[in-house]
Amino acid sequence: MDEPTPGGIDVTVPNVARMYDFYLGGKDNYAADREAAARVLEVAPQAPALARENRAFLGRAVRFLAAEAGVRQFLDLGAGLPTRGNVHEAAREAAAETRCVYVDNDPVVLTHGRALLAGADNVDVIPGDLRRPEEILAGPRLHRTLDFDRPVAVLFSSVLHCLTDEDDPWRTVRVLGEALPSGSHLVLSHITAAEQEDAAQAGAAVYRRASSEMTLRRAPDIARFFDGFELLEPGLVPLPDWRPSAALRPPRERLPTWFLCGVARKP
Ligand SMILES: C[S@@+](CC[C@H](N)C(=O)[O-])C[C@H]1O[C@@H](n2cnc3c(N)ncnc32)[C@H](O)[C@@H]1O
């Protein structure tokens, strides 16, 4: 049966946001997304577990920043489709006055985000492309919600691998980082391939026909994103190792390291 599709969107091209939504058990995906995700699952059956681990890391990092580091403003870049435990919800468990802006370049993400957040105070969803960070910073709507004279946590969760080396994601992080005052934070997770090169390359090949590619990067190149920031303990680590909560110890049967993540502070 045909699925209803939002106007003007080509649902025949697999889309990274909707494939990720599928891994997370969401319903905002179409046949082409599910078929591409199924091909990824053939070579990387861990994809849904990794997506959940990534969301769990993001939740722990945001709660840490809100509850322990006193951060009250969040900028979530490449935010993805709304899911359980969105950034502003996690932060507001600690600080109800938290302000949050979600940015994405995907029209479906933007439509769903706006519908979910309609009427929510001090939260906005705005279009922006990480390949053009200056345009994101120049947008007046960003500054209606966030005050760049006060610390902001900028989140790059599972998104910088959507940019190729030619897109220069290091420049993107640097431009945004330079706009932040001291006491701001960087939260970052990124796919890596060192422990399962063949499977990761096969998964990346599926994404070459999707809305964004997936560029696998090694630890030293991921570490370079934090230049100019002080990496907080425990450093650049696999997702389950970033400040695991007592209730959620890393499982004894560990997955190979598919992602590295870290949180850093601007001195
Ligand atoms: C794998 S999802 C991650 C979602 C969320 N950050 C998380 O960690 O759960 C990647 C998201 O980045 C977005 N994205 C990809 N390339 C982008 C770009 N150049 N600019 C802005 N967003 C982008 C996609 O639309 C998608 O929503």
The ligand as a Gaussian input file, in Angstrom:
#p B3LYP/6-31G(d) Opt

LIG

0 1
 C       22.374000       9.795000      12.251000
 S       21.320000      11.201000      12.466000
 C       21.764000      11.698000      14.129000
 C       20.624000      12.354000      14.859000
 C       20.945000      12.837000      16.285000
 N       21.989000      13.869000      16.284000
 C       21.362000      11.712000      17.191000
 O       22.542000      11.590000      17.515000
 O       20.499000      10.912000      17.580000
 C       22.189000      12.439000      11.465000
 C       21.377000      13.715000      11.261000
 O       22.216000      14.711000      10.687000
 C       21.516000      15.401000       9.670000
 N       22.497000      15.937000       8.715000
 C       23.248000      15.254000       7.816000
 N       24.021000      16.089000       7.105000
 C       23.752000      17.338000       7.559000
 C       24.223000      18.641000       7.206000
 N       25.130000      18.806000       6.246000
 N       23.724000      19.705000       7.884000
 C       22.786000      19.549000       8.850000
 N       22.311000      18.337000       9.224000
 C       22.778000      17.247000       8.583000
 C       20.594000      14.353000       9.075000
 O       19.486000      14.947000       8.408000
 C       20.186000      13.578000      10.316000
 O       19.040000      14.131000      10.904000

